[in-house]
Every structure is written in C-alpha cells, then in structure tokens.
Amino acid sequence: MVNVIHLNTPLKTEELEKLNVGDKVYISGTIYTARDAAHKRLVELIKEGKELPFDIKGQVIYFVGPAPARPGKPIGSAGPTTSYRMDPYSPILMDAGLKGMIGKGPRGKDVIDSMVKNKAVYFASIGGAAVVTAQSVRKSEVIAYSDLGAEAIRKLEVENFPVYVANDTKGNDIYKIGVEKYKVDD
C-alpha cells in the first residue's frame, strides 16, 4: 500500500525514518537545486573547511537545471536530471547534514549506504512531467554559482512538490524491488 505523506523542510530524521519506498510525498518549504558542477564546488568547500552558500542541515537538493521562466512565472520547466552523476558527491553532502535528494534513476551502493548511515532519503521525481513539477514552485532565486547558468544553485520555495520515495533510510531500493517484482524466470 502506498502512503501519501506531506513533509515540510527542513526534513527531520524522525519523519524520514517512517518513509518507505514507493510512498508518495508532497514537499513544501525550501529546497535547493544543484547538478554535478555545483555539487563538485560544494564538496570542495566542505573539504577546505569553508562555509557552504546555504545551511545544508535537514535540506533537500533537487538535481535540476531548469528552463528560463516565462514572464510572471518563478521558473520554467524543471524536470529531474539523472542522479548517478551526483553519486561521487552525495555521501559527503549527507555527512554534512543533507537529508533529501530529488532526481531520476537509481543510485549507487555507496550512496545508498550513506543514506542508511545518515538517515537520509532519495526521492524520485517523474521525468517528462517538468511542467507539472514547476507548478509547485512558488519562488526561485539564484543564490550561488551564477556562472553555471541553468545549473546555478537556486533556492526554491515549493508547495506540495510531488515525489516518490526511491530509497528509504533502511536501504530499500525501489529500482531493485521493481525489477524483482516483475522479473520473469527463463
């Protein structure tokens, strides 16, 4: 049975521990955008002992490079990017306090192990539904790395941003569960 859950950021460990793969979640509050180039810069700051451009504790990073906004809109189409490109950086960010990631596609074993260790969650956003996803964004502001263009870090204010739990705090992986569920024995 799929549960429907509403969460507000910053995320709390107690709430995340109750989530299971397949749960439908609506996120409200602040989330941040970042792709691989921004992730690399964030990790470099952490390794150098420098301050990040936002307080990462309890936060969510959405792996997206949104399209330009139309007049009167806070953001253009904002569909998820493939998450594995963030795998080298995600464990370090979770160790620094990141609690949620949003993207598409499966994550590597090191990332899943780090989610268990840090009580963090990976949410899947639906690829191809970028316009629907963007409708949940109320405000968008570039806060770091504007030189990266669409891949700059943005602070988004969202309301009922729709996602599904792909990896929970217990190490369950919807991408493996789904394959096993429909696997045909030869």
N, C-alpha and C positions, 0 to 999 in steps of 0.2 A: 504494500500500500504506500503510495506517495503522499507524503505530508506536505502541506503548504505552510510556510513559515515566513514571518516578517521580521527582518533584522534592521537595527539602526547602527550606524557607525559612530564611534569606533566599536569594533567587534569585541565581544567578551568571551573568554575561554569557556565559561560555563555554558553559554549558548551554543558555541561551536561543537562542544562535546555531545550535544543532543542530536546533532545533524547526522543523517545517513545518506549514502549515495542514492541518487535518484530523487531526493527531496527537492521540491520546487521552492525557491527562496526569492523574496522580494526585498531588495536592499534599499534603504533610504538613508540620507545623510551625505557625507563627503566621501568620495572615492577619488583616487588619483590615476592618471593614465601614464603609462611608460612602456616602451618597447625595448629591444635589445641594446641600442646605443645608449639610451638613458639608464638602463639597468647597469651597464658597464661603468658609467660615471658614478652612479650611486655606490656601487661596490668599491670603487677606487676611493671614494670619500671615507667609507667605513674603514677600509684598510689603512688609510692615512690618519685615522682618528679624528676626522673633521665632521662638522655638523652637516646633516642632510638638509635639503631645501624644504622639507616638511617633517613633522613628527610622525615617524613610521609606526609607532606602537599602536597596535589594535587596528591598523588601517588595511585598506583593500587597494590593490593595484590592478587596473584593467589594462590588459595588453591590447592596445588600440592606437591607431594613427587616424583620427577622424578626418572626414572630408570638411572643407570650409563650410561655415554656416551660411545659410541663406539669410537675407535681411529679416530681422525680427526674431531669429531663432538663435539659441545659445550654441548650437553645434550642428554640423552636417551629419551625414550617415556615419555611424560609429559601430561598425562590426568588429568582432574579435579577430585578432591575428593568431596564428599558430603558436602555441605556447612553448614548444620544446626549445625554441631559440633563447628563452629566458632560463632554461634549466641550469646553466653554469652559475647563475647569479642568485636564483631564488633561495637556496639554503642559507646563504649569507644574510640576505634580507630578512628571512624568517628568524634567524638568530638575533637580529637587531630589533625584532618585535612585529614584523609584518604578520598579519593573521589571515588575510584572504587574497586570493589571486583570481582573476577572471580571464578566460581565454577560450581557445578551442583546441581540441586534440589532446592525446594522452601526455602524461608527464613521466619523466624517468624515475628509476628506483631511488636514486639519491634524494630527489625532490620529495617523493612520497615518504621516505624515511624521515626527512626533515619535518614534514607536516605532522607526523606522529610525535616526534620529539618536541616540537614547538606548539602542538595543539592548534594547527592552522588548517585551512580548508582551501581546496581548489574548486572554483565554480566554473561550469561550462556555460557559455553564452551561445546562443543559436546563430551560427554562421548563416548569412543570407537574409537575416532579419535586421540589418543595420538601421533601417529607417525606424522600425518598431523600437529598438533599443534606444535610439536617440530621443524618442518621445518621452523617455523617463528622465532626461537631463533637463534640469531647470536653469542651471547656470554653469558656465565654463570659463576658466581663466588660466592662461599660461602662467606658471609660477617658476619654471626653471628650464634652461637649455633651449631657449627660443631659436637658437641657431639650427636646431634639428627640425624645424618646420612642423609638419604634422605629427612628428614623433617627439615633440617637446613634452615636458611633464605638465599636465593640466590638472587643476583642481576642479572636480565636477561636483555639483550639488545635484543629487538624484532623488527621485521619489518613485518607489516601487519598481526598481530596476530588476528585470526578470532574469534569473539564472537557475541552474540546476546544480546540485552537489555532485561533482565528478569524483572527488577524492575527499574522504572524511578524515577525522582525527584518529581513527582506528586503523588507517592504512587500506581501507577498502577502495577499490578502483572500478568505477563503472565501465571503463573500457575493457577490462578483463572479465568482469561479471557478464557484460552484454555478449561478449564473444562466446563465453562458456554456455550461456543460456540458449543460444541459437546454433551452437556447433552441431554439425551433422557428422556422425561417425561413418567412416567409409567401410 
